[in-house]
Amino acid sequence: MIELPLPAKILWPNGRGHWAAKAKAFKAHKEWAYLAAKDPLWRCYIDTVERVNWSVTIHPKTAHAIDDDNARASLKAYQDGLALALGVNDSQFNAPSLTFGEPIKGGLVRIVIAQ
């Protein structure tokens, strides 16, 4: 299981901000996912599959409802970082199985690469 911070507001589809700030946030989130998934044990599994299945549990900061589509879109930087670490093209990722967990202070994203 990989644990990462909730994506920055600017990375959500409804997030507003300058393109440079968004690019900086995207790069940081991609690097966090890359470093979290760089474990060589993942490579053994990924080399044997054509498609990558992954499940994501989002623990929001508050109890306010989060739109499913927006949550999926906000994970793009994490998907790119995971693909880079696993040595695959991000187009090999299936859409994530997405669930919402209990609110956690600061928010949290838990990712599991499934077989």
C-alpha positions as a printed Julia matrix, in Angstrom:
115×3 Matrix{Float64}:
   0.0    0.0     0.0
   1.21   3.45   -0.91
   0.09   6.45    1.13
   0.24   9.92   -0.36
  -1.22  13.31    0.56
  -4.54  14.41   -0.84
  -3.84  16.11   -4.2
  -3.46  19.86   -4.01
  -6.58  21.89   -4.79
  -4.99  23.28   -7.94
  -4.77  19.73   -9.41
  -8.52  19.17   -9.17
 -10.53  20.01  -12.32
 -12.33  22.86  -10.55
  -9.09  24.19   -9.06
  -8.14  27.64  -10.17
  -4.65  28.94  -10.51
  -1.88  29.97  -12.8
  -0.6   27.29  -15.17
   2.92  27.56  -13.72
   1.66  26.9   -10.18
  -0.32  23.92  -11.46
   2.73  22.56  -13.29
   4.85  22.9   -10.14
   2.24  21.08   -8.03
   1.86  18.35  -10.68
   5.61  17.78  -10.76
   5.8   17.52   -6.96
   2.9   15.05   -6.76
   4.34  12.95   -9.59
   7.68  12.77   -7.78
   6.05  11.75   -4.49
   4.26   8.86   -6.23
   7.45   7.87   -8.05
   9.48   7.76   -4.84
   6.76   5.85   -2.98
   6.51   3.18   -5.71
  10.18   2.86   -6.58
  10.46  -0.45   -4.67
  11.92  -3.1    -7.02
   9.39  -5.69   -5.81
   6.69  -3.87   -7.8
   8.67  -4.34  -11.02
   8.49  -8.15  -10.75
   4.71  -8.02  -10.74
   4.27  -5.33  -13.36
   6.55  -7.02  -15.9
   4.04  -9.88  -16.12
   0.9   -7.86  -16.91
  -0.36  -5.85  -19.86
  -2.78  -3.73  -17.82
  -2.27  -2.27  -14.35
  -5.19  -2.49  -11.94
  -5.12  -0.12   -9.01
  -7.48   0.78   -6.25
  -7.58   4.1    -4.48
  -9.12   5.07   -1.17
  -9.46   8.8    -0.65
  -9.73  10.03    2.91
 -10.95  13.63    2.58
  -9.99  16.44    4.92
 -13.6   16.97    6.0
 -16.92  15.16    5.8
 -17.99  17.21    2.76
 -18.89  15.1    -0.26
 -16.3   14.81   -3.03
 -17.33  14.37   -6.64
 -16.18  10.99   -7.99
 -15.13  12.31  -11.43
 -13.12  15.19   -9.98
 -11.37  12.85   -7.55
 -10.31  10.54  -10.39
  -9.0   13.46  -12.44
  -6.98  14.79   -9.5
  -5.02  11.51   -9.38
  -3.35  12.0   -12.8
  -0.03  13.17  -11.35
   0.05  10.15   -9.04
  -0.73   7.83  -11.97
   2.15   9.33  -13.98
   4.56   8.93  -11.05
   3.51   5.32  -10.47
   3.9    4.51  -14.17
   7.37   6.03  -14.19
   8.44   4.05  -11.14
   7.02   0.81  -12.5
   8.53   1.29  -15.94
   5.25   1.19  -17.84
   3.28   3.64  -19.93
   0.51   5.34  -17.99
  -1.92   4.27  -20.73
  -1.56   0.71  -19.34
  -3.4    1.76  -16.16
  -7.05   0.83  -15.94
  -9.35   3.39  -14.33
  -8.83   3.11  -10.58
 -11.32   1.43   -8.32
 -12.19   4.44   -6.17
 -13.66   4.48   -2.68
 -14.0    7.2    -0.08
 -12.89   6.53    3.47
 -13.45   8.36    6.7
 -12.18  11.94    6.9
  -8.59  12.3     8.11
  -7.05  15.59    9.18
  -5.11  16.9     6.19
  -6.54  14.22    3.88
  -4.86  11.05    2.59
  -4.77   8.87   -0.52
  -4.11   5.15   -0.17
  -3.17   3.3    -3.36
  -2.95  -0.44   -3.87
  -1.63  -2.01   -7.06
  -3.85  -5.09   -7.43
  -3.26  -8.34   -9.28
